[in-house]
């Protein structure tokens, strides 16, 4: 069983920055493909970004490209999401997800089998 936990959410003004962190334990971290997803009230869960096991490949949702950066430190079992130039529409619950079956990366949340509880990000205008 893999335990996933996010941290770093909070309230920030538009144009500001936040960094989310996610730790995963229970399996070797570099055996896990990782992703960040978000869900706003009344909306479907959507991809923010995902990253391959080694960190060499990343993908981003169209709405966050050029503003958010995903990275991972396999020596610290930690995934990061640096969020810059935040907008009110970025307000959502952000979830960290892990998969030990996806070899490269996956955009579909159904491909991830381990999820954290989420951390709230609120961007005020």
N, C-alpha and C positions, 0 to 999 in steps of 0.2 A: 504494500500500500504506500502510495506517495502522499505526503502532506505538503500542501502548498499554502503559502501565506503572503499576503501583500501588505505593504505599508507605504506611507508617504502622501496619502491624499490630504485634502484640506480645502480651505477657501482662499481664493486668490482673485485679484482684480484682472480684468481683461488686459492683455498684453504682458502679463506676468509669466512666471515659470514655476514648474514643480518637477520633482523627480520622484517617481515611484520605484519601489524596490519589491522584489519577490524572491523568497527562498523556497527551495524544494528539497525534501529529504525523503529517504526511503529507498531510493535507487541512485546509482551514480548520476550526478547532475549532467555529465556530458553524454549520457544515454538518452536525454530528454530533449525533444523539440519543444520550444516554448513559444507562447504567444500572449499578447495583451488583447483583450476584448473589452467593449464597453456597452452599457445598456442604459438608456435614458427612459424615464417613465413613459409608458405607452408605446415604446418603440422596440424593435427587435434587437437582439444582441448583434453587434457588428465588430468586424475585425478592426483593430487599431494597428497592430503590427505583429509580425512573427519572425522567428530567427531559428536558423538551423542549429544542430547540436554543437558544431564547432564555432558558430558565430560568423561564419564566412558568408552566409546568405541571409538577406533580410527582405521583408516585404512590408509595404505600408498601405493602409487604406487611403483612398484618394483625398479624403478630407483632412488628413494630417500630414501628408507628404510635405517635406521641406520645413516642417515645424517640430515634429517629434523624431526622436532617435532612440532606437532599441539597441541594447547591448547586453552582454552577459560576461560574467567572470566565473569561469568554471572552477577556478581555484577556491572561490568563496561560495560556490553553490548559489549564486545570486544573479537574478535577471533585473535589468533596469529599463526604465522608460523616462527619458528626458523630454519634458514637454515645454516648449517655448512658444511665445506669441499666442498665449491661450485666448480663446474666444468663449463667449457665453454658450455657444452651441457645443462646446466641449464638455459641458456639465453632464455628468453621468456617473454611474457606478462602474468602476474599472476592475476587471477581473484578470487575474493571471491564470494561465492554463498550461498544462504539460501533457505531453504524449510520449509514451515509450514505444509506440508502433509506427509513427510517422518517421520516415528516414530522413527526409529533406526538410520541407516545411509544409504547412497546411493553412489555407485561408478559411476553411469551413470549421466553425466551432465544434461540429459533431465529430471531428477527427481527434479531438482532445478528450482524454479520459480522466484527467485530474484537474480540479478547479479549486481556487481559493474562495474565500468568503466575500471578497470584494473590498475596495476602498473607495470612498466617495470623493469625487472631485467636483467642486462647485466654483464656477467662474462668474464673477459679478461684473455687470456692465458699468 
